[in-house]
Amino acid sequence: MKLYHYVHCPFCIRVRMALGFLNQDYESIVLPYDDEKTPLSLMGKKMLPIFSFTQGVSNESLDIIQRLDAKNLLQTTETLNNIENLNDLTAKIGKDVHSLAMPYWIWTPEFNEQSRHYFQSKKEIKRGPFKKLVQEKSKFIKNLNITLSEVEAKLKPFYESEKFSLSDIIIASHLWGMYVVPEFQFSPKVHAYLQEVAKICKFNYHEDFWR
């Protein structure tokens, strides 16, 4: 089985965390962000993650996880029944996380000069110049901290539960990229929560670049 992914992408991180939790062996393939040919040839559109099963290919993160978690070890069924609330939360998180983290993601080992320019050009169409995002970081940090205080209040110690589930993977995957933003710090409780999720999922953000 093969996972085609971007290191920074929260939807890709979802699948990587689930694979780690489920102890699934797979081949990790990090695509350059400007590689349009590979995803188009596999799925007909430029969208990751793409997971190649022994039979069939999928590029919807939750569909991939649902298929991998056939025994419902992640309470995938229960989580998907509540997915609208989680989608609202991750959209709220992502609005600020992406504005804060994108200008830093492009300087990680995942990008070279060509893919960096491609990524920045694409993302600035929606979010505006990265330079302006950096200048306005205090606004995004303030908004994100408000959202995180709401998340923190629901940790029991996992999100709205005493038991780890796919909900925690979904939340953690959308927050993990903030660790590259030097001006930001998670609260001790949220940091501990994210580290516990990573431990449970055997997750290493830049693992592909340390092999």
Buried (B, 14 or more C-beta within 10 A) or exposed (E): EBBBBBBBBBBBBBBBBBBBBBEEEBEBBBBBBBBEEBBEEBBEEBBBBBBBEEEEEBBBBBEBBBBBBEEEBBBBEEBBEEBEEBEEBBEBBBBBBBBBBBBBBBEBEBBEEEBBBBBBEEBBEEBEEBEEBBEEBEEBBEBBBEBBEEBBEEBEEBBEBEEBBBBBBBBBBBBBBBBBBEEBEBEEBBEEBBEBBBEBBEBEBEBBEEE
